Amino acid sequence: MSGRDRIERKAEAAERRYEEESLMLDKRQEEFKVIEEVFDRLTLEGVYKLIHQKVIDEIHGVIKAGKEARIYWGKDPEDKELAIKIYYTSTADFRKGMMQYIQGDPRFKRVRRSSVRNVIYTWTQKEYKNLQLAEEAGVNAPRPIAFNRNILVMTFIGHDGVPAPLLREVDLSDPDEFYSELIREVRLLYTGAGLVHGDLSEYNVMVWEETPVIFDVSQALLTNHPLSESLIQRDIANVNYYFGRLGVDTFEDSKLEMWVKGESEDLS
């Protein structure tokens, strides 16, 4: 094949890709209005790729907007509900605090701190991998489906676009039982997934079908990380404080820590 033939073939392939993307954009023009005003071209290209891979079929409105990311409700080609989390890259001031949760993790040794995108992309991948570990251990958490660049696709916890409420928003019918279920999940996260959540509170636990669902695990650390000791202690203190305010007779922090780590089988 001559050089000219190769150039012509590449040009034809580029034209086909352009036509496919144009058709895709026309088909979903209304859907993409919800994201194109906030996110840049590279993010939109990542979304296109996930659609092309048939991970995403529909994207609807924002169900949560925070300082780090926006979460959209969507559906896959089989009409199953999705949570599509897209991290900001243009106003990612929060990245300054990310490195302490990335450094020391053997899964991410080559992170260019000078590149905002590289840090955010690594953060997205980290949350995906943490959710994989949680799923493998049987922790009640969103199931990871795919990621691309700063986009994370997970199962949707809720129904018909309405997300499950946060723990702080629910008047629990049996706080004692819910406390017991939640600390079992924390133990499973530690001993089964090898993770410490690191920011566990009533803001990072959903209530779905009367059971706790732990989410937002981007900052979660491996249990052998230098910061894991202090963070598991903070998680336990946060959980005990919240349920203590609800009148639950919580376990002593130090005893609960040993039990969560699997160092003790007795909480009495």
N, C-alpha and C positions, 0 to 999 in steps of 0.2 A: 504494500500500500504506500502510495507516494505521500509526501508531506502535505501536499495540497488536499488529497483525499481525506487525510486525518483531520485537517482543519475544518473541512466541510462537514464531516461527521460530528465533530465537536459542536459546530455551530448549529447543526440540526438538533442535536440532543439538547442544547441550551434552549432552543426555540420550543421544543416539546415541553421542557420543564416549565418554561414561562407560561405556555398555554395552560398546562395543568394547574399551576398556581393561580392563574387568572380565573379559571373556572371555579376553583376552590374558593377563592376570595369572593367571587360574585355570588356563589351559593350561600355563603355565610356572612355576607356583608353586614347584615344587621347584628349578628352575633359578635363580630369582631369590633364593632363600635365600642363595646364595653371594655376592651383592653387596649385598643390602638391609641387612645388619647392619653394613656398613662405610661405605656411601655414602648421601648425603642425597637428598631428594626430587627436587631439580633434576637430579641425576645420573641417577636412575632414570627421570625423564621423558625425558632424552636417550636412554637405552637404548631406551625404548618407541618413540621416534620412529624410531630406526634399525631396529627390528624392523618397524614399520609401513611403512617404506620398502623393506623386504625386503633390507636389507643384512645383518642378523643374523637367524638362525632359531633357533639354540640357543646357550646359554651354559653352560659347564661349570666345572670347578674352576680355581683359581689355579695358574698354572705358574711365576709369579715374583712375589715381593712385595718391594718396596724402599722406601726412605724417601720417594720421590717418587710412586710409582704402583704399581698392581697390574696384572699381565697375566693375562688369562683365555684359556682355549682355547674356541673356539666353532666354529660352522659356519654357512654361508649356506644359502639355500633349495635350492641345487644340491648340498648336502652337501660343499662345499669347506671345508677347514679355515681358521679365522681366528685371528689374534692380536688380542685386544681389550684395549687399554691404557687404563686409567682413572686419571687423575691425582687425587690427594687434593686436596680444597679446604678441609676443616675443620682439618687439621693441616699446612698447607702452609708450614712454616717455611723450607723450602728456596727459597721464592720470592724471598727476600732476595738471593740470588745470581743470579737469573734476569735482572734488568734489564740487567746489563752485556752480556748476549748478545742483548737485544732492542733496546736503545738503539743508534742508529746504523744500524739496518736500515731501509731506505726502504720495505719492505713493511709495516712496523708503526709508523706514525707517531703514532697516537692510542691510546696505552695509558694507562689510568688507574692510576697506581701505587698510589693509595689503595685501590683495589678488588682484593681478593685474587682474586675470581673472574675479573675482567677480565684479570689477569696470567696466571692459569692457563689460561684459555680461549685467550689469545694464544699461550701456550707450546705448547698442543696444535695450534693452527693452524700454528705455525711448524714443528713437526716434520712435519706433513702436507705442507706446501709444500716442505720440504727433501727429503722422500722423493720427491715428484713430480719435482724437479730431478734427483735421483739416477737415477730410473727413466728419464727422458728421455735422460739421458747414457749409459745402459746399465750403470750401476754395479750390482754384485751386492749388492743390499740388499732388505729387505722392500718389497713393492709397496703403496703407499697405496691404500685403497679408499674410506674416508669418514671424516669426523669430525663430532662434534657436541658443543659445549660442551667438557667435559674428557675426552671419549672419542675415542680414535683406533682405527680398525679397519684392520688390515693383513693381508697374506697371512701364513700361518703357516709358519715355517721349521722343518721337522721332519716327523714322521709319526705319525698316530693319537694326537695329544695329547701326544706326547713331543717336546720341543723339541730342536733341534740343539745339540750341546755347544758350550761356549765354547772358544776357542782354548787357554786355560790348562788345560783339562780333557783335552786330547787329546795323545796321544803320536804326533806326526807321523811318518809313514813317510819323508817327504822334506822336512825343514825348509827346505832351500835352495830347492826349487821353490815351496814355499808362500810363502816370503819374497818371491820374485820375483813371484808372483801377487798378493800383498797390496799391494806397492808400486805395481803397475800399477793396482790399484783405487783407491789413494790419488791417483795421478796423474789418473785418469779423473774422480774426484770433484772434483779441483781444476780441471782444464782443461776438462772437459766440463760438469759441473754447476755450476761456479763456487762450490764450497763447500770450506771447511776443516772437518774433523770437530771438532777442538778438544778431544777427550777420547779419542783413539784409543789403545787398549792391548789386551792379551790378554783384557780383560774385555768389550770392545765389538766383538769379532769372533767370529762363529760359524763352525764348520766343518761344511759340509754337502756331501756327495758329494765330499769331499776338496778342496773349494774354499772360499776365504774369503768370508764374507757380513758386510758392515759394517752395524751397526745402532746404535740409540740416537743419532739425529742431531738431537735437540731443541736442543742447544746449538750445533750447527754454524752457522758464520757465512759470509756471502758473502765472496768473496776480496778485495773492496774495503773490507771493514770495518776500522777502525783496529786491532783486536786480531788480525786474521788472520795477520799476520807472525809474531808471537810464538807463536801457537797451532799453526801449521803446523810450526814448528821443534820445538815440544814433541811433536807427533804423531810426527815423524820420529825424534826422540831415543828416544821410548818404544818404537817398533817396532824400532829398531836394538838397543836395550838387551836387549829380550826375545829376539830371535833370536840376538844375540851370545852370550847365555847358553846357547843350544842348539848352539853351535859353528858357526853360520853366519858366513861371511866377509862381513860387511855392508859396504855402501858408506859412504864418509865422509859425515857429516851434511850438510855444506855442498854437496857434489856432488849428493847425493840430493835436497836441497831444490831446487836449480836444475832438476833433471830432472823432479821432480814438478810444478813450476810451468810446465814446457814451455819453459824458457829454455835448455835443453840437450838434445840427443838422444843424448849419449854419456855412459855411466856408467863407462867404463873409466878 
